[in-house]
């Protein structure tokens, strides 16, 4: 569906015909101005100006450049033969591009930290990444579209039974650097020692090779680790919930609102739930958050 609309007057109701699937939908109420022909012309100019602002801010190079964290195996399930990421996050970006009426170009990053660090380098227009306070100093986040529990993996013989028992002196926890859950642990752990690695896979190897107390991670990823490697188990409970959202570095008001509205529509329409089922991802839930986070 394209954002640009052809405006039709139907009685006292303004509607717009969205391109692509040609579905007839009502314009947002805040854009509706009723009255004489002069007012109607002002209404059309206002709509066109808003749309132009959204498109110009989100497609500075004529396409939508979507920054994708390929380290998140829940939202990026594989790489295509052409080298493009596939999964829930790429599909979300593709749908946004379709509504803008442009093509999408994926900009893959090996870690969420690298994606965040590139926020001011003008290499991506939107970034699909976990919401995190440090990142929100540079990136404006929409409400979340999915949320994922974070917990710990431990050896099967560990005396630990719940996440509440992990933050103790002498405990060593393997963590992927730059991850949202890792940043949360860095802010909140008081006694346990965090042992950092570049990626989750490297953190897992360090957890095994150095016989660390626990491995931190997203619950769905840790459940997959249990399936692949015997002798481990996932602790009951969670230490935080990671909310995955759409970030924008150049925070124009109209563009930001467009993305927020898109997320709410994607959740309400069932799009996010369908993508979760299509990609057979365990441990993901449609997010309940209705507020985004913007830099102060």
SESENU-51631 format. One line per 3 residues: number of its first residue (from 1); their letters; for each residue x, y, z of C-alpha. Coordinates in Angstrom, 2 decimals. Example, Ala and Ser with C-alpha at 12.3 -4.5 7.8 and 13.67 -1.06 7.14 Angstrom:
<rs>
1) AS) 12.30 -4.50 7.80  13.67 -1.06 7.14
</rs>
This chain:
<rs>
1) XXX) 0.00 0.00 0.00  1.36 3.45 -0.89  1.24 6.35 1.50
4) XXX) 0.45 8.87 -1.22  -3.29 9.18 -1.55  -5.85 10.32 -4.07
7) XXX) -8.39 12.34 -2.12  -12.12 11.86 -2.74  -14.99 13.83 -1.26
10) XXX) -17.96 11.62 -0.31  -20.72 13.72 1.25  -19.23 15.19 4.41
13) XXX) -16.54 12.52 4.59  -13.04 12.62 3.09  -11.52 9.31 2.09
16) XXX) -8.32 8.31 0.34  -7.63 5.53 -2.09  -4.36 3.85 -1.18
19) XXX) -2.34 2.44 -4.06  -1.13 -1.13 -4.29  -4.14 -3.10 -3.10
22) XXX) -6.49 -0.16 -3.88  -8.14 -0.53 -0.50  -10.43 2.35 0.45
25) XXX) -9.61 3.71 3.87  -10.58 6.80 5.84  -8.00 9.48 6.38
28) XXX) -6.83 10.20 9.94  -9.37 12.50 11.61  -6.74 15.12 12.38
31) XXX) -6.26 15.69 8.62  -9.94 16.20 7.82  -11.07 19.74 7.12
34) XXX) -14.64 20.30 5.97  -16.26 23.35 4.45  -16.18 25.30 1.22
37) XXX) -13.98 24.68 -1.80  -11.21 26.89 -0.43  -11.09 24.82 2.74
40) XXX) -11.10 21.61 0.68  -8.09 22.85 -1.30  -6.28 23.67 1.95
43) XXX) -7.10 20.20 3.20  -5.54 18.58 0.12  -2.45 20.80 0.42
46) XXX) -2.07 19.85 4.09  -2.31 16.15 3.31  0.13 16.39 0.41
49) XXX) 2.58 18.41 2.51  2.45 15.85 5.33  2.95 12.95 2.94
52) XXX) 5.85 14.70 1.23  7.52 15.28 4.61  7.10 11.62 5.61
55) XXX) 8.43 10.28 2.31  11.34 12.72 2.10  12.50 11.92 5.64
58) XXX) 12.17 8.14 5.32  13.47 7.72 1.77  16.36 10.15 1.51
61) XXX) 18.03 8.03 -1.20  14.83 7.16 -3.08  14.42 3.84 -1.27
64) XXX) 13.74 2.82 2.32  17.05 1.73 3.85  16.23 -0.66 6.68
67) XXX) 18.92 -1.37 9.25  18.60 -5.01 10.33  20.29 -6.67 13.32
70) XXX) 21.10 -10.06 11.80  22.38 -11.34 15.15  18.78 -11.64 16.37
73) XXX) 17.90 -15.13 15.17  14.28 -14.70 16.24  13.59 -11.78 13.92
76) XXX) 16.04 -12.74 11.16  15.64 -16.43 10.42  18.00 -16.78 7.45
79) XXX) 19.86 -15.04 4.64  18.56 -15.45 1.09  20.70 -16.60 -1.84
82) XXX) 20.96 -12.94 -2.85  22.34 -12.05 0.58  19.25 -10.30 1.92
85) XXX) 17.97 -11.10 5.44  14.67 -12.96 5.74  12.33 -13.13 8.72
88) XXX) 9.94 -11.04 10.74  12.02 -7.86 10.89  12.76 -7.77 7.13
91) XXX) 9.09 -8.44 6.40  8.06 -5.53 8.64  10.49 -3.25 6.79
94) XXX) 9.19 -4.45 3.43  5.61 -3.66 4.45  6.58 -0.13 5.51
97) XXX) 8.27 0.42 2.15  5.16 -0.85 0.36  2.98 1.63 2.21
100) XXX) 5.39 4.40 1.24  5.33 3.23 -2.38  9.09 2.62 -2.59
103) XXX) 11.52 -0.29 -2.66  13.29 -1.51 0.46  17.05 -1.95 0.74
106) XXX) 18.39 -3.94 3.69  21.44 -2.72 5.57  22.59 -5.66 7.72
109) XXX) 24.54 -5.21 10.96  26.36 -7.95 12.85  25.13 -6.66 16.21
112) XXX) 22.58 -4.21 17.64  25.43 -2.11 18.98  26.81 -1.58 15.47
115) XXX) 23.37 -0.61 14.19  23.01 1.91 17.01  26.50 3.34 16.46
118) XXX) 25.61 4.00 12.81  22.53 6.06 13.73  24.20 9.36 12.83
121) XXX) 26.08 8.09 9.75  23.09 8.31 7.35  23.38 4.66 6.28
124) XXX) 19.87 3.61 7.36  16.48 5.33 7.42  14.79 2.99 9.90
127) XXX) 16.41 0.53 12.28  14.64 -2.57 13.58  16.14 -3.09 16.99
130) XXX) 15.37 -3.64 20.66  14.24 -0.65 22.71  16.85 0.35 25.27
133) XXX) 17.39 3.60 27.25  20.99 4.17 26.10  19.99 3.70 22.48
136) XXX) 17.05 6.06 22.96  19.51 8.90 23.53  20.18 8.84 19.78
139) XXX) 17.22 6.97 18.30  13.48 7.63 18.53  11.57 4.37 19.01
142) XXX) 8.01 3.56 18.04  5.86 1.44 20.33  7.11 -2.15 20.26
145) XXX) 5.67 -4.61 17.75  6.93 -7.77 19.51  8.37 -8.52 22.92
148) XXX) 10.72 -11.28 24.06  11.52 -12.54 27.54  15.17 -12.62 28.61
151) XXX) 16.44 -15.25 31.02  19.42 -17.54 31.70  20.72 -20.88 30.47
154) XXX) 22.61 -22.95 33.05  24.28 -26.38 33.15  21.79 -29.14 33.89
157) XXX) 23.61 -29.88 37.17  23.53 -26.24 38.36  22.08 -25.54 41.79
160) XXX) 20.34 -22.46 40.34  16.59 -22.85 39.87  15.32 -19.33 39.09
163) XXX) 16.59 -16.03 37.73  16.34 -14.46 41.18  19.25 -16.63 42.36
166) XXX) 21.78 -15.54 39.70  22.95 -12.16 41.02  25.32 -13.47 43.68
169) XXX) 29.05 -13.07 44.40  31.10 -15.60 42.45  28.56 -16.04 39.65
172) XXX) 29.94 -15.45 36.15  27.49 -14.80 33.35  28.24 -14.99 29.61
175) XXX) 26.62 -12.08 27.73  26.55 -10.80 24.16  27.99 -7.27 24.07
178) XXX) 25.64 -4.54 22.89  22.50 -6.64 23.37  19.52 -4.96 25.01
181) XXX) 19.39 -7.60 27.73  23.15 -7.25 28.27  22.79 -3.51 28.76
184) XXX) 19.97 -4.19 31.22  22.20 -6.58 33.18  25.03 -4.03 33.20
187) XXX) 22.70 -1.49 34.81  21.08 -3.84 37.31  23.47 -6.63 38.32
190) XXX) 25.17 -5.87 41.65  27.21 -8.97 42.55  27.59 -11.34 39.58
193) XXX) 30.38 -10.82 37.03  29.43 -10.27 33.38  31.71 -11.95 30.84
196) XXX) 31.28 -10.27 27.46  31.50 -11.68 23.93  30.83 -10.14 20.53
199) XXX) 27.80 -12.30 19.70  25.43 -14.75 21.35  27.14 -17.72 19.66
202) XXX) 30.53 -16.61 20.97  28.99 -16.08 24.41  27.67 -19.64 24.31
205) XXX) 31.12 -21.02 23.45  32.66 -19.04 26.32  29.91 -20.28 28.65
208) XXX) 30.86 -23.87 27.75  34.66 -23.57 27.46  35.16 -21.52 30.62
211) XXX) 32.44 -23.34 32.57  30.64 -20.15 33.47  27.66 -20.09 35.83
214) XXX) 25.06 -18.98 33.28  24.45 -17.67 29.79  22.14 -14.67 29.40
217) XXX) 19.90 -14.44 26.37  16.48 -14.18 24.84  14.34 -17.05 26.06
220) XXX) 13.44 -18.29 22.59  17.12 -18.36 21.58  18.07 -20.19 24.77
223) XXX) 15.34 -22.79 24.18  16.87 -23.35 20.76  20.29 -23.76 22.40
226) XXX) 18.85 -26.43 24.70  17.51 -28.29 21.67  20.90 -28.19 19.95
229) XXX) 23.16 -28.87 22.92  22.46 -31.36 25.68  23.37 -30.88 29.33
232) XXX) 21.74 -27.46 29.76  18.42 -26.06 30.87  16.64 -22.70 30.96
235) XXX) 15.86 -21.16 34.33  12.30 -20.40 35.35  11.25 -16.76 35.22
238) XXX) 12.69 -13.77 33.41  14.89 -10.86 34.37  13.46 -8.46 31.76
241) XXX) 11.35 -8.25 28.62  12.98 -6.92 25.46  10.69 -4.88 23.27
244) XXX) 11.49 -4.83 19.56  10.51 -1.63 17.77  11.27 0.57 14.78
247) XXX) 13.84 3.29 15.31  14.40 6.51 13.40  17.43 8.73 13.87
250) XXX) 16.20 11.90 12.13  13.07 12.42 14.16  10.66 14.42 12.03
253) XXX) 7.27 14.62 13.69  5.23 13.44 10.70  7.59 10.56 9.89
256) XXX) 7.69 9.44 13.50  3.90 9.47 13.77  3.59 7.54 10.50
259) XXX) 5.82 4.78 11.89  3.98 4.73 15.24  0.64 4.47 13.46
262) XXX) 2.02 1.70 11.25  3.09 -0.35 14.28  -0.27 -0.01 15.99
265) XXX) -2.06 -0.97 12.77  0.27 -3.95 12.22  -0.57 -5.26 15.68
268) XXX) -4.31 -4.55 15.55  -4.74 -6.00 12.05  -3.05 -9.27 12.95
271) XXX) -0.06 -8.69 10.64  2.51 -9.20 13.40  0.82 -12.38 14.63
274) XXX) 0.73 -13.74 11.07  4.44 -13.06 10.62  5.25 -14.87 13.86
277) XXX) 3.33 -17.92 12.62  4.75 -17.71 9.10  8.32 -17.86 10.35
280) XXX) 7.57 -20.47 13.07  9.21 -18.46 15.86  8.81 -19.67 19.43
283) XXX) 8.91 -17.33 22.40  7.71 -14.18 20.64  4.54 -12.32 21.60
286) XXX) 2.75 -9.39 20.01  3.76 -6.40 22.12  1.29 -4.56 24.31
289) XXX) 3.28 -1.29 24.48  1.39 1.72 23.11  4.03 4.40 23.70
292) XXX) 7.33 4.98 22.02  10.52 6.55 23.36  12.10 9.67 21.89
295) XX) 15.44 11.35 22.64  15.18 14.14 25.18
</rs>
